[in-house]
Amino acid sequence: MRNKKTSGVFSGLVWTFAERITAQLVLTIVGIVLARLLTPEHYGIISIVMVFITLCNVFVTSGFGIAIVQKKEVDERDYNTAFLMSFLLSLLLYFMLFWSAPIIGNFYQMPELPSVIRVLGLRLIVTSVNTIQQAYIQRTMQFKKFFISTSFGTVLSGIIGIYLAIKGFGVWALVAQYLTNTTVDTIVLSIVGGWHPGRRVSIKKAKEIYSFGWKVLCTQLVFTLGGDIRSLIIGKVFGPSELAYYDQGKKYPALLVNNINTSIQKVLLPALSRKQDDQVALKSTLRKFIKVGMFVLCPLVIGFAAVADSFVRVVLTDKWVSAVPFIIIFCLSYLTRPIESACHQAILAIGKSELVFWIMVAIHVTSLIGTLFSTFVLRSVLWVALFSLASTVVSLICFFIATRINIDYRLNEQLQDIIPAISISLIMGIFVYFLGKAPFTPWIVLLLQIAAGGIIYWGMAKISKDESYLYIRKMVLRKKVVIGSKKILKEKSN
């Protein structure tokens, strides 16, 4: 029975990885095309607007959906009540955003900001539906449906964004892309997901959801503010162009990391929540997720840092070359994100959301101090990014201590789980970086770096018989056997 459950959990992880990889591939291609068509100023405007949208979005998405996933037992009234709470809050936040849009525009002295805020703010209302849909899918472990909805939304929104950029719509191409993505994703998930809002709600259920959800909300709010305050300060002090270089430098490492991270979060919380009373099983699952997450992420992040200069010059063109240092810094900053994310979900799963909140406070107080010092004393956007590394160190220390105390996940075990992937990736990254000095055309150099990086990493993992490599290989072979068996049975039945 346990093997069947474990298989279901990691099957869910496979589908969620597939969803994130598909979204990442499409978004990367779309982002590259749009970066070549639009200017840093266009991206600077949308970056400022997205700070306010994201902050409001935290209230809509972060507490209610996670509370549903974490609960041991849920019924129709739980989903309906959470949806109603989320929807009403999204309406309130949208009207607040609509009213304050001219004030924000005057503060940044950008005439386009108010209208962009008011249109893009409609995402909040759509997201209020989507967040409970996602909670239902997570709860029922039907992760294949995420893949379907995300694929439709990402592809269609990318086509619309590129078309409008070619037609000269500027920042509105980005607005259309963001808004269409969320809307189509929600519509498709409504069709295939199997859950729709009903009339049965409960005040008692609302109190239960609020009791857990407000702690998660506060945690996510602190997390979001810590990142987005930097963008607000950079946009005001250094201007939209500098903000665009900073955000582009952060964007591509974040595409790699957040997609993998989101996959882990979607599958890990419901999986761990079911084992919250069995510490041994919880710890075992946590360690496996960290090992696999680091094995997948490390070569991508370190490899991307090694090819950053070639990537920008070849793919984004020289007008974005100022983003290269930011790409390298954020690759290093995001390197350990699977560890932080997995430990975060484990602590949530045992019901200690307040502990996560205080950890986030410590992390982002460090980050805020670094941001203010870098901006107003050092007067450097680059130092703002560098101080993000300091907050990563604080994050690791806090989560390592928290899991040691609450789950008995010891430091020597933690190091055992992360050092192999980091070591192999660093060796690969050094070789790839120096390969970038080869006297060939930029396109050839970039392709050589990517090919060599993949071969070196996979080869070293195979030779060293890395545990995660063997596990992934076993899962792939098992999947092939299952598919082959089904095919043979189908042929016999015909």
N, C-alpha and C positions, 0 to 999 in steps of 0.2 A: 504493500500500500504506500509506504514511504517513497519507494522508487518511482511509483506513478506520480505522486505529488511533486517530487523533485524534478521529474521529467517535464511536468506541466509548467513548473516555475521557469525552467531554463528554455523550454519551448517558447514561453512568453517573452523571455529575454531575447531570443532569436528574432521573433517577430517585431519586437520593439526596436532592436538594432536595425532590422531591415527598414522599418519605418523612418528611423532617424537618418540612416545612410542615404535612403532615397531622397528625403527632404534636404539633407546636406548637399548632395550632388546637384540637385536642381537649383537650390538657393545659391550655391557657389557659382554655377554657370550664369544664373540670372544676375547675381551680384557683380560678377566680372563684366558682363555686357553693360549693365547700368553704370558701373564705375567708368567705363570707357566713354559712355555717351553723356554723362552728367558731370558737373563740376564739384569740387570740394565744398563750395558754398551751398549747393543744393543739399548735400549730405549733412552739412552743419545745421541747417534749418530743421531737417527732419529729426536729427539727433536731439535737439533741444525739445521739440514737441514730444518725442517718444519718452523723454524723462517724465513728463507730467502724465502721459497716458499710462505708462508702466506703474507709476506710483498709485494711481487710482485703481489700476488693474489688480494690484496686490489685495485690496479690500474685497474685490469681487471673487477672486480665484483661490486665495491662499488658505482660508480657514474652513469654509463650508465643505468643499470637495474632499479635503484631506480628512476632516472629521468623519465623513461617511466611510471612507476607505478604512480608517483605523478602527471603527466600531466592530465589536465581535459579532453582533447580530443587527441586521437592518431589515426594514420592510418598506412598503410603498410610501408610507407616510414620511419616513426619513428622507427619501429622495425628493418628494414633493415639497416638504418643509424647507429643505436646504435650497431647493431651486427658488422658492418664493423669496426667501431671505436674500439670496444672491441677486435676483432680478430687481427687487425694490431698491437695494443698495446701489445697483448699477445705474438706475434712473436718477437717483439723488446725486450721485457723483458726476454723471454726465451734465446735469443742469448746472452744477457748481462749476464745472470746467467750461461750459458754454458761457456762463456769466463772467468768469474771470479771464477769458481769452484776450480781450482788449488790454487788460492790465499787464498781462504777460508780454504782449506785443510791444507795448510802450516801454517796458523795462529793458527789453533786449533791442529796442529800436529797429524792429523788423516788421514792416507792414504786412507781410504775408502770414505771419504767425497766427493771428486770430482765426482766420478762415481755415487754415490747415488744422488747427486744434479742434475746431468745431466739427469738421468732417471726420477726421481720424478718430475723434472721441467716440463716435458711434460704435467703435470696436468694443467698448465697455459693455454695451447692452447685449451684443451678440455673444460676447465671452461669458456672460452670466448664464446663458443656456449651455454653452459648450463645456463649462467646468463641471457641471453635474453629470452631463453625458459621459465625460471622461471618467468621473468617479465610478459610475455604473460599470463601464467597460473594465476598469482596473479591478473593481470588486469581483466581477464575474470572470476575470482573467481571459477576456476575449480580445487579445492584443492584435490579432489579425485585422480587426475592424479599424484600429488606429492607422494601420498601414494603408488601408483603402481610402479613408477620409483624408489623411494627410497628403497622399499622392495626388488626389484630385485638386485639393486646395493649392498645393505648392506649384503644380504645373500650370494650372489656369491663371493664377495670380502672376506668375512669372511672365507668361505670354502677354497679359494685359499691360504689365509694367514696362516691358521692353517696347511694345507697340507705341505706348504713349510717350516714352522717352524719344523714340525715333521721330515722332510727330512734333517734338519740341515742347512738350508740356512741363518739362523741368521737374520741380519738386513734386508736382501732382502725379507724376508717374510712380514715385515712391509711395505716395498716399494711397493710390489705387491698388498697388501691389499688396501693401499691408492689410488694407481693409477687405479686399477680395479674398485673400488667403484665409482669414478668420471666418468670413461669411460662408464660403464654399465648404470649408472643413466642417462647420457646424451643420450645414444642410445635409451633407453626405452622411455624417455620423447620426443624424436624426433618422435617416432612411434605413441605414444598415445596423444601427446600434441596438435597437430593441427596447429603448426606454423613451417615454414621452411624459411630460408633466401631467399630473392628475389633480383632482380637486381636494383629495383627502390630505389635510395638514393637521399638525398637532402642536399646541403651545408647549407641551411637555418635551416633545422631540426638539423643538426650537431651543429650549433651555439646555438640553444635552449637547446639541451641536455647538451652541455658543460657548458652553463651558470648556470644551476642548478647542474649538476653532479660534477663539480669541487669542490664545497663547501662540498657536501656529501663525496667526495673522501678525501678531506683534513681532515674532521672529523674522518672518519674511519681510515685513516692513523695514526692520532694522537692516536686513541684508540688502534690500533694494535701495534704501536711502544711502547706505554706505557706498554703493557703486554709482548711483545717479547724481549725488551731490557733486561728485567730481566733474561730471559733464556740465552741470549747471554753472559751476565756478569757471571751468575752462572756457565755456561759451561766452560768458560775460567778460572775463578778464583778458583772454587771449584772442577771442573772435571765432567765427564759425569755421574758418579754414583750418586753424590749429586743432579745433575740436574734431573736424573731419579726419585729419591725419591720425589723431589719437584713437578715434572710434574705428577707423578702418584697420589700424594696427591691432585693435582688440577684437574686431569682428571675425577675422578668419581663424585665429586660435579658438575663439569662442564657438564658432561653427563646429569645429572638431570636438571640442570638449563637451559643450552643452548637449549635443546630440547623444553622445555616449552617456553623459551624466543623466539626461532625461530618461534614457532607456533604463538605467539602473534604478532611478527613483520610482518610475511607474511600476516596475515589477517587484522591487525589493520591499517597499512598505507593506503591500498586502501579504507578501510571502512571509515577512518577519512578524507581522501582526498575528498571524495564525500560530506562531511559535513563541509568543511572548511569555508563556508559562513554562517553556522548556529552554533553559539557558544554554544547554549543550548544543541543541539543534540550532538555536538562534545564532550562536557564535560560529558554528560550522558553516552555516549558510552565508553569514557576513564575510567570513574569510575567503570563501570561494568567489563571491562577487568582487571583492577587492583584488584578488589575484587576476581574475579574468579581465576586470576593468583596466588594471594597470598594464597588463600584457597587451591589450588592444590599443590603449591610449598613448603610452610612453613613446613608441616608435613614431606615431603620427605627430605628436607635439614636438619632440626633439628633432625629428626629421624636417618638419616644417620650419623650425627655427634655423636649421642648417641651410635651407634653400630659399630663405626669405628674400634675399636681395635678387636672386635670379627670378623668383616668382613675380615680384613687383615689377621689375623692368620688362619682363616678357609679357605678362598677362594683364597687368593694370596700366602699364605705360609709365614713363618717367615722371609724369605729373604727380604720381603718388609715391615717389621714392622716399619722401620724408616720413612715410609710415613704417619703413623697414625696422628702425630701432624699436618701435612700439610692438611690432609683431614678435620680435625676439624676446622682449621683456615679458609679454603676456603669455607666450609659450611656456616660459619657465614658471611664471606665476600660476598657470593652470595645471601644471604637471601632476600635482597630487590631488586634483579635484575628485577623482573617484574614491579616494580614501575618505576625504571629508564628507562626501555625499553619502557613502555607505554607512559610515558611523552616525551621521545625522539621522538617517532613516532608522537605524537600529535603536537609537535613543528614543525617537518618536514612537517606535513600535512597542516599547515597554511602558509608554504612557508618560514619559518625562519631558513633555514639550517645554516646560518652564526652564529646564536645564539648557536646552538648545537655545532658548531666548537669551540667556545670560552669556552663553558662549558667543553668540552673534554680536551682542553688545560689546564684548571685549575686542572682538575682531575689528569691528567697524569704528570703534573709538580710536584704535590704533591707526586705521586707515584715514579717518578724518583729520587726525592730528598731522599725519604725513602730508595729506592734500593741502591743508592750510599753510603748513611750513614751506612746502614746495612752491606754492603759488605766490604767497605774499612775502616770503623771505628770499628763497632761491630764485623766484621768478622764472621757473622752468617747467614746461609741460612734461618733459622727459623724466624729471624727478618725481612728478606725480605718479607716473607709471612705475618707477622704481620702488616707490614706497608700497606699492601693491604687493611686492615680494615680502615685505615685512609683515603685512597682514596675513599672508599665506602661512608664514612660520608660526604666528600666533594661533591661527586656526588649527594647524596640525597638532601643536602642543596641547591645546584645549581638548580636542576630540580624542587624542591618544589617552589623556588622563581620564576623560569621562568614560570611555569604553573600558579602560582598565578597572575602574572602580565599579561600574554597573554591570559589565558583561564578562569580566575577568579576561579581557583580551590584552595579554601582556606585551610589553615593549619588544621583547625578543621575538615574539610571534609576529608582531606588526612589521618588524624589520625583515623577517623571513619572507613575508608575503609581498613586499614591495621592492627589495633590493635587486632580485634577479632581473626583472623587467627594466629597471632604471639602468643597471650596469650594461646590459646588452645594447640598450638604446643609445647610451652615451658613446659607446665604441662605434656604433653605426653612424651616429651624428657627426663625430669627428672626421671620419672617413668621407662622408658626404660633403661636409663643409669644404674640405681641401680639394675635393673633386670639382668644386665650383670654380677653382682657379684655372681649370683646363683651358687651353687656347682654342676653343671652338666657338661657334656662334651661340648666342644666349639660349635659343630654343633647344639646341642639341645638348648643351650643358645641363639645362633643367631636366630634360628627359633622362640623361645619363644618371643624374643625381637621384631621381625618383626610382629608377630601375635598380641601381646599385644599392640604395637604402633598403628596398624590399627584399632583395636577394640576401644581403648580408644579415639582416635581422632574422628572417625566417630560417636561414641556414644555421646561424649561431644558436637559435632556440632549439632547432632539431638536434644539433650536435650535443648541446648541453642537456638534452632531454628535459627541457623546462616543463614544470608540472602543468602550467596553463596551456602550453602548446599541445601537450599530450591529451589534455582534457578536451580541447577544441577539436583536435584531430579525431578523437574517439567519437565525439558527438556528430561530426560530419559523416564519418563512416557509418555510424548507426543510422543516420538519416537516409543515407544512400541505400542501405540494406532494406529499410522499411519501404522506401519508394519502389525499389526493385521487386520486393515481395508483393506489394499491392498491384504492380504492373503485371506480374505473372498470374496472380489470382484473377485479375480482370480478363486476361487473354484466355485463361482456362474456362471462365464462365461464358465467354463469347463462343 
